[in-house]
Amino acid sequence: MRICTPDEAASVVGPVDTLGIPLGPGQPAALLHALGKRAEYAKLTVFGGLLVDFYALFTRPGVRLLSGFFGPVERALVASGNEVHFVPGDFRRFIHVTRQLRPRVMATCAAPPDANGRLSLSLHAGATVDELRRAGRDPERLLVVEANPQLPRTLGLPPAHPHELALDEIDILVESDRPVFALPEAEPSSVERAIAETAAKFVSNGATLQAGIGEIPDAIVRILAQAPGDDFGIHTEMFTTGLMRLHQAGKVTNRKGIYDGVSVATFALGTRELYDWLDGQELVRFLPVEAVNEPSIIARNRKMISINGALSVDLVGQIVADSIAGREHSGIGGHEDFVTGAVFSEGGRSLICLPSTAAVDGRRLSRIVSGFPAGACVTTPRHQVDVVITEYGAAELAGRTVAERREALCAIAHPAFRDALRERVPELPSLPLEDGSA
C-alpha cells in the first residue's frame, strides 16, 4: 500500500482508463478534484451516481460519465453539453453494472484507519462494496481509498457485513481533510406540511419506516418525532436527519422482525449534525444495497411503511418519479423495491407523496395527469401502487377498479384541474389481433 496526496493518486488514472466510484456520499472528493486539474484524457469512462460536488473532471474532453442517478450536478453538466449519460437501473442493479464494466480503478472515501488498521466505509455501503474488494484482490486493478477524518466512523453487521476495509486490501491510501457534503435541514412549506400530516395518519404504533430522498419524506418523519406514537423501526435505503430526530425523540425500538435492535440503511445524507451523531452510533448499521433493498427482505419487517416522492401520476396510478418529458431528472434508486416490499409486509403500506401542481415557465401545471405523453418513462407500474397523497388528501388505489382509481386521483388533484381531468379520460386505441381481425 502507498500513501499518496490526491494529486499523486490522480496520476495512476491513465488518459485511457476506467474508474468506478460510489453513489454520492461515498465519493472520494479530493481525488476527483485532483483528476479535474488534468486535461489530457483520451477516453476515460467513469461510473457512479448522484454527484455531490461540481467536479471539473466531467467537463474535460475525453471524459465520459455513466451515472445511475442524476442530481443537480449531473443535470447542470448535461445542460452544458458535457458527456454525461444516464444508465437505467434500480440501486440493486448497480452491483451488476459495476461488475460488468469492471473498472480498472475503484475508488471510495472512508473514515481514517482505527488502531487495528480498519477503515469504516462511513456514509455509504451501497452497491460497490464487493467490487471494491474485488479490485483490491486483483493485481491488474487498483483500489484507491480516500481517508477523511471529517467522515463519521459508522458500523455494519459483522461477520456478513463488516462495512469496512482493511489497510492490507488497499493499493493506494489518499489522505484528505475536505469538508463533507451536507444537506441543510429546511422547514417544510405549507403544502409539504399538509402532505406530511395526511401521510402520518397511515403510520401506526409499531410501524417500520422507510423515508426516501426529499423534503416531504423527511417532513413526515419529523412530524412523527413530535407527535404521539412510538415503538417504530427503521429499514431504509437512505438514513436522514429526520430519522435521527425520531431516534432522539426516543420513539425507535426496532422490534421489526428482521435486523432487530438496530436501524438499517445503505447510505446516509443529511446535516453535519447527523454525521456527528452517526459517529460510533451502535443503533444504526450500514449494509450493502442487496441486504436492504431486496423486496423479500423489506416485506419481512413488521408493518412496513414506505414513504417516497414522485414527479407525476396518471389516472390509472402509473408513477413517473425520475424523469420530466422523457429527460432524466433523478433516478430509479429503491423506489419500486420499497413500493413492492412494503405492501407484502403484514400491515404494511406504501405511500407516494407529491404536491398537486408544479410551476413550469410561470404556469401552474397539474402533477396528476389524464395520461403520460409519448416518451414518458414510468418508474413504478400501476399494479404496484398503494396510496397516493397530495395536499388535498389520500387516494387509496390498491384493490380498486380503473374507474375507482380515476375518481380517487381526481379528488386529490388541485381543484382548478379536477373538472378537466374528469372530462379527459384517456381512450385506448383499438389494436389489431394476431389474426388480423380488429
Summary of the structure (lengths in Angstrom):
residues: 438
radius of gyration: 22.5
end to end distance: 69.7
largest distance: 75.6
contacts: 1576
relative contact order: 0.11
helix: 29%
strand: 26%
